[in-house]
C-alpha cells in the first residue's frame, strides 16, 4: 500500500480531482482535510489555507497516479509525494486491491 499526499487551493478542486482519480481506479480511497500552510514562493514566505489530500493506492498504481495527478493539479509546482506503508491490515489491503481493479 502507498499513501500519496498532496495539497489543493480549495475544497472544491480537491474533491474534483480526488473523485476523478477514484473513478479512474487509480486510488481506492481519499481523505481531504483543511490545513494551514507556510512555504517559500517567489522569494518570500507565504501562508495559505489549503486542503490536504491523502490518497490510498497500491505500489503498482503509483507511477500512473503521479502522472495523472500532475495533469489534473491546479498548482504550477504541486507537492506530490508518496509514503510506503510498512504494515497494513490484511483485510484492508484486500479491500484496497479489489477496488483498484477495473
NORNORBEL-V109654 format. One record per residue. RES is the residue in one letter. PHI is phi as a letter, one per 40 degrees, with the letter a starting at -180 (NA if undefined). NEAR is the number of other ideal C-beta (glycine too) atoms within 12 Angstrom. Layout:
res:RES phi:PHI near:NEAR
res:RES phi:PHI near:NEAR
This chain:
res:X phi:NA near:31
res:X phi:b near:33
res:X phi:b near:29
res:X phi:b near:42
res:X phi:b near:28
res:X phi:a near:39
res:X phi:b near:36
res:X phi:b near:34
res:X phi:c near:24
res:X phi:a near:19
res:X phi:c near:21
res:X phi:c near:14
res:X phi:c near:23
res:X phi:d near:34
res:X phi:c near:19
res:X phi:d near:22
res:X phi:c near:37
res:X phi:c near:37
res:X phi:c near:21
res:X phi:c near:23
res:X phi:c near:36
res:X phi:c near:26
res:X phi:c near:17
res:X phi:c near:23
res:X phi:f near:23
res:X phi:c near:35
res:X phi:b near:36
res:X phi:b near:33
res:X phi:a near:27
res:X phi:b near:32
res:X phi:b near:22
res:X phi:b near:28
res:X phi:a near:19
res:X phi:c near:18
res:X phi:b near:24
res:X phi:b near:14
res:X phi:b near:21
res:X phi:b near:14
res:X phi:a near:19
res:X phi:c near:11
res:X phi:a near:15
res:X phi:f near:9
res:X phi:g near:7
res:X phi:a near:9
res:X phi:c near:11
res:X phi:b near:14
res:X phi:b near:13
res:X phi:a near:19
res:X phi:c near:18
res:X phi:b near:28
res:X phi:b near:30
res:X phi:c near:29
res:X phi:b near:41
res:X phi:b near:27
res:X phi:b near:43
res:X phi:b near:34
res:X phi:a near:39
res:X phi:b near:33
res:X phi:d near:23
res:X phi:c near:16
res:X phi:c near:31
res:X phi:d near:27
res:X phi:c near:18
res:X phi:c near:22
res:X phi:c near:39
res:X phi:d near:26
res:X phi:c near:17
res:X phi:c near:27
res:X phi:c near:36
res:X phi:c near:22
res:X phi:c near:17
res:X phi:c near:27
res:X phi:c near:29
res:X phi:c near:21
res:X phi:c near:24
res:X phi:c near:10
res:X phi:b near:14
res:X phi:c near:26
res:X phi:c near:22
res:X phi:b near:30
res:X phi:a near:21
res:X phi:b near:25
res:X phi:b near:18
res:X phi:c near:15
res:X phi:c near:20
res:X phi:c near:8
res:X phi:a near:9
res:X phi:b near:21
res:X phi:d near:11
res:X phi:d near:11
res:X phi:c near:10
res:X phi:c near:18
res:X phi:c near:21
res:X phi:c near:16
res:X phi:c near:18
res:X phi:d near:28
res:X phi:c near:22
res:X phi:c near:15
res:X phi:c near:22
res:X phi:c near:29
res:X phi:c near:14
res:X phi:c near:9
